[in-house]
Amino acid sequence: MKDVLRLELPVLPLRNTVILPHTTTGVDVGRPKSKRAVEEALNADRYLFLVTQKDPEVDDPTPEDLYPVGTLAVVKQAMRLPDGTLQVMVEARNRARLVAYVAAPYLRGVGEVLPEPPLQDPHLARVLVNEVQEAFERYLQNHKTLRLDRYQQEAVKSTLDPAILADLVTHHATWSLEEKQQILETPEVEERLKKVLALLLRDLERFELDKKIAARVKEQMDQNQREYYLREQMKAIQKELGGGEDFLSEIEELRERIEKKGMPEGVKEKALKELKRLERMQPGSPEATVSRTYLDWLLEVPWTEADPEVLDIAVTKRVLDEDHYGLKDVKERILEYLAVRQLTQGKEVRGHAPILCFVGPPGVGKTSLGKSIARSMNRKFHRISLGGVRDEAEIRGHRRTYIGALPGKIIQGMKQVGVVNPVFLLDEIDKLSSDWRGDPASALLEVLDPEQNHTFTDHYLDVPYDLSRVFFITTANTLSTIPRPLLDRMEVIEIPGYTLPEKRSIARHFRWPFQVKEAGLEGRLEITDRAIERIIQEYTREAGVRNLDRELSKVARKAAKDYLESPWEGVRVVDAQDLEAYLGVPKYRPDRAEKAPQLGAAQGLAWTPYGGALLTIEAVAVPGTGKVNLTGNLGEVMKESAHAALTYLRAHREEWGLPEGFHKDFDLHIHVPEGATPKDGPSAGITMATALASALTGRPVRMDIAMTGEITLRGKVLAIGGVKEKLLAAHQAGIFRVILPKENEPELKEVPEEILKDLEITFVEEVGEVLRLLLLPPAPPPVPPADRPQPSAGA
């Protein structure tokens, strides 16, 4: 190889073109620095380096913006146009590698001129020359836009020099800048020819494919023309039959919408088939109306439209804290669930994404939690109320054979939100019912099963619909009425009632500012914490805060009326003693337990949908024939607990000193006050046993201790539910000592610390422990009147 020649010359950067050696090309030069480089070359020996820019959009390129390999060229001619642009004719002679750039008002660099290396295999080079010439000839024949004059074609055909042939073909071909630059940077001639041949063969294959596609398109066009002709005939026939232009234009509009909707292939075929049926119908016929409505539903439900989802547990945590006070465990569980979704985003996790089910009393925020989740994920929210739904068709829809048929609530909801990835809240799922029209709970099995809901079939649509991207959340007040197969498909998150401090904080920081703003009294009305506490205790009785919010709204509305009648200056403060003027007489009296020992009574604790409550159970034994009366609106389970308690006492009569034969010599009456309120459950077992034992033995019961626990015939005390709510009720009623089953000890972790620190809790495993703790010695007999001291005459 000859020695490498090193030159320092002006550099002309090129946009959108690569100039190869052995070619003469015209270049328009308009940039100031580039014109200066050309002028310097013209003033010297007319030599310069031609180098292509990596990014054609850069107006003032630096050495980093240029490829390292270019060409050494000589300026043959330069002409200045009226707009100042230089039109330059350059003859490229050799490859050159730019090794350094020199400081100058224009680009100037030091380049190594690369001579053509000798052929390594002359025989291979001759073969490649023939193949390249033949391939280039076919390339020209098949190229749609490239046209060379006879001189240029002859130059390629007659060239036997492999290096010149490779550069000429690359110069004429319509390849990308990167591909031409790659050939320019290839030093070995044989390798250069191989790359040129590969690019030619690639384009020839592409040309053949284009021909096939064009032939197929032409064939399709012929088919479309035939269909068009037939449709025109159909239009003419329909005009004669009175179809009218409106019906025909509607058909075309429906066809266009079906093509653009992006339905799955099977659904699209069914829609087009239905459209063909519609074309053959009379426009005013009932069948045409049914068919048109069906097509409208297929076009209006979303098939591919989706909102961009945001999966960021930090955002979700912030939104949940903004919208809800407390509920720490519930929020933690929601964040755990969404964290898994965030980590598996974009992956196939069907069958591993459970449906969340929020269970809790009314007013604790179940529905608003669903709204907050949707807002934090940037998804549309839709609520479906299932309370009282008893018809399976309300879930799955009616078949189109019925007059007035419609899709079910699920598909109607999808149409309403318009996207395939909303958050659906199925509210009050525990209040579903069934009758002769079907079981809607069974219809929901497919909806809520991640393994099946990607092919959910509504009876009306009669095509598979993908619900797998819908985030389903259900709510319920109790789990007892939810069918087991349906419950098995959901992950239950229990939302307990709020404590008094939590309700006070929610009212103070969330609901009261909102109600004052709604009433237009911002800055004019305030309420004290004592007033809020009195509303909670005397005007509402609930586990949630819905009625509390309602009462706060009444206070704000009443104050708004008063302000309009007689405006006040400054801020009016509503205190506890002012509430009767705003809300009337209190509706409830706070639970305050009797502390004095009582005969035949025991202090129990109960769970209600509105939270915990004190449950005083009374028992009386009177001479009779062994009848047992149970009153107080008791459910079957509670009645069975009373009989179990009675049987235990009969079995342990001697141990507790009960009268012999009391089960046949006495009538026993067990009563639970507030008879208008239904009561059920097994947790009053030990309370009933204690009240009965007191009535039969004459031993008073300590009323400063409350208890809860299920009793067995052997006297075992079993675990119960609602521990947190029952302890809150005892605390609010002023009872600070509670008896709980031993098995419930782990559940104390769920009780707020500020409540737990005030309570003394005794855990028991047998009824005997309860009776020994609660039954006091018999009261002394009353003093006869004759033995009483008489008052003095002056008394």
Residue, then its C-alpha position, 0 to 999 in steps of 0.5 A: m500500500k502506498d504511503v498515506l498523504r496528510l493534508e491541511l485543507p478547508v472542510l465543507p460539511l454536507r447536509n443530506t448527501v454523501i459524495l463518493p470518490h470518482t464522481t462529479t457533483g454539484v453542491d449548493v453552498g449557503r452557510p457563511k462558514s461553508k462559503r468561506a471554506v470554498e473561497e479559501a479553496l479557490n484562493a489556494d489550490r482548489y482542494l477541500f475535504l467533503v464531510t457529511q453531517k450526522d444530523p442534517e438539522v444542525d445549522d452550525p456543525t462542529p467537528e463532533d457533528l461530522y462523520p470521521v471519513g469523507t472525500l478529498a475533492v477539487v473545486k472545478q467551478a463556482m458560481r454565485l447566484p443572485d441570492g448569495t448562494l454559491q453553486v459549486m461543481v466538485e470532483a471527488r477523488n479519494r477517500a480521506r480520514l479527518v484526524a484533527y481540526v485546526a482553529a479557523p473562522y471556518l471548518r479547517g482540518v487535517g486529513e489523511v488521504l486514503p489510497e485504494p488498496p490492492l485487490q486481495d482476490p482478483h477473481l472474486a472481484r471480477v465475479l462481484v463486478n459482473e453481479v453488481q452490474e447485472a443487479f444494478e441494471r435490474y434495479l434501474q428497470n424496477h425503480k419507480t423514480l430513479r432515471l439515468d441518462r444513457y451516458q450514466q448507464e453506459a459508464v456503469k456498464s463499461t466500468l471494469d474497475p471494482a472500486i470505481l464501480a462500487d462508488l458509482v453505483t452507490h452514488h446513483a442508488t437511492w439509499s440512506l445517508e447511513e448506508k452510503q456513509q458505511i460504503l464510503e468508510t469500507p476500505e477493502v474493495e471486495e468488502r465494498l462490492k459485497k455491501v453494494l450487492a447486498l443492498l441492491l438485492r435487498d431493494l430488488e426483493r422489496f420491488e418484487l414484494d411491492k409488485k405483489i402488493a400492487a397486484r393484490v390491491k388491484e384485485q381488491m379494487d376490482q372486487n370493491q368495484r364489483e361490490y360498488y356496482l352491486r350496491e348501486q344496484m341495491k340502492a336503485i332497487q331500494k329507491e323503487l321500494g321506497g327506502g330513501e336516500d337517508f337509509l342508504s347513507e346510514i348504511e354507508e356511515l355504519r360500514e365506515r364506522i365499523e371499519k374504523k372502530g378497531m373491533p376484534e376480528g370476530v366481532k367485526e365479522k359479526a358486525l359486517k354480517e349484521l350490516k348486510r342483513l340490515e341492507r336487505m331489510q325494509p328501513g321501517s320494519p321492526e327487524a331493521t330497528v332491532s338490527r340498527t340498535y344492535l349495531d349502535w351498541l357494538l359501535e358505542v362500547p369501547w374495544t381498544e380505547a383506554d386512558p393512560e394509567v398512572l401506577d405510582i403508590a406515592v401518588t395513591k398514598r397522597v390521594l388517600d390521605e387527602d380524601h380519608y382520615g384514619l383507616k391506616d390498615v385499609k390504606e396499607r392493604i390498598l397500597e400493597y395491592l397497587a404496589v404489585r400492579q405497579l411492579t407487574q405493569g405490562k406483564e401478563v398476570r391474569g388470575h393473580a389479580p384479586i377483586l377487592c371487596f370493602v366490607g364495613p358499616p354504612g358511612v365509613g367511606k367504602t364508595s369514596l375509597g373507590k373514587s380515590i383509587a380511580r383518581s390516583m390511577n387516572r382512570k374513569f370511575h363508574r358505580i353500579s348499585l346492586g342493591g335489590v337486583r334480582d334479575e340475572a339479565e340485569i348483569r348479563g343483558h337480555r337476548r335480542t329476541y325479546i322486545g326492548a332488549l338491552p345489554g346488562k349493567i356491566i356493558q352499559g357501564m362500559k359504554q358510559v365510561g368509553v374506555v376499557n380500563p375504568v374502575f368499576l365499583l359494584d356497590e352493595i353486593d351483599k344485597l343481591s337477591s334471586d327469584w324465578r328470573g335467575d340468580p344475579a350473584s351467579a352471573l357475577l361469578e364470570v365478571l369477577d373471575p380474572e380467569q374468565n372475565h377476558t371472554f365475558t359474554d353479554h346475552y345482548l351483544d352475544v360476542p366475547y367482551d374483554l373485562s380483564r383490564v377493568f379494576f373491579i371493587t365491590t362493597a358490602n355491609t356484611l359478608s354473611t349474605i354474599p354467596r360463598p363462590l362469589l366471596d371466594r373470588m374477592e379479597v376482603i378488606e374490612i373497614p371498621g367503624y370510626t372511634l370518637p376521636e376519629k369522628r371528631s377529626i373527620a368533622r373538624h378537618f374534612r366535613w365541617p370546612f366543606q359544609v361551611k363553604e357550601a353554605g357560603l359562610e367561610g370566615r363567619l361560622e365556627i364550631t367547637d370540639r365539644a359541640i362536635e362530640r355532642i352531635i356524635q353522641e346525642y344526634t347520631r348513632e352510627a359507625g360511619v360519618r354520614n349522619l354526622d355530615r348531615e347534622l353538620s350540614k343542618v347546622a350550617r344551613k340554619a346559620a346561613k338562614d340566620y345570617l340572612e335574617s340578621p347578619w352578624e359581625g366577625v365569627r359566630v361560634v357554635d358550642a354544645q349548649d347551642l345545638e338544640a337551637y340548630l338541631g332540636v332535641p337530642k335523638y339519642r342518649p349516650d350509653r351510660a352503664e349502671k354501675a351499681p350491682q343488680l340482681g338478675a341482670a348482666q352487662g353485655l356488649a353487642w356489635t351492630p351495623y352502626g358500631g358497638a353497643l351496650l346490651t343489658i340482659e335481664a333474667v327473672a325466675v318466678p314459680g311456675t312449670g318450667k317454661v322459658n320465655l325469650t323476648g326482645n326481638l331475638g334471632e334464632v342464634m341468640k335464642e339457641s345461646a340462651h338455651a345453651a346457657l340454661t343447659y350449662l347451668r342445669a348441668h352445674r347446678e350443685e357447683w353454683g348452688l342453684p335450686e334443685g329442680f328449678h328447670k321444672d319449678f320455675d318459669l324463666h324469662i330472659h329479656v333484652p331491652e330495646g325490643a324494637t331492635p332485632k338482635d342476633g348472634p352467639s356472643a351474648g352466651i356468657t351474659m345470659a348465663t350470668a343473668l340466669a345464674s344471678a336470678l336463680t341464686g339471688r346473687p347480684v351481678r357486678m355491672d361495672i364489668a361488661m362481657t362478650g363471648e359464646i358459650t358451649l354446653r361444656g362451659k367453654v367460652l369461644a371467640i366472637g367478632g367485632v372486638k374493636e367496636k365492642l371495646l369502643a362501646a364500653h369505653q364510651a359508656g364509661i366501663f373500663r373493665v371488660i371480659l373477652p374470650k381468650e381466643n380474641e386476645p390477638e385482635l387487641k392489636e386492631v384497637p386504638e392505643e388511646i382506647l386500650k390504655d384506659l381498659e382493663i381486659t380479662f381473658v377467660e376460657e370457661v364460664g366458671e371464671v366469668l361467674r366467679l368474677l361477676l357474682l357477688p355474695p347474696a344481699p342480706p335479707p330486708v329488715p322487718p318493719a317492726d325492727r326498724p328504728q322509729p323516727s323521733a317526734g321532731a323529725 
